[in-house]
Amino acid sequence: MAHFTAKRIFGMSEAKAKALAFEVGMQNSGLGAALVGARPGKRINRAEYRQ
């Protein structure tokens, strides 16, 4: 969904917009893993995590 926004705002091609969305997703997954690793053994409260 983010690649549609990037495509419209920045005038990117479809391929570049998808690549940007993929790269941002990869960085977010790394950040999530680092945050979980920073809190070993701690539970995530429901207020912090919503589905």
Protein Blocks (a to p, Z undefined) as FASTA:
>chain_A
ZZmmmmmmnopafklmmmmmmmmmmmmmmmmmmmmmmmghiacdfklpcZZ
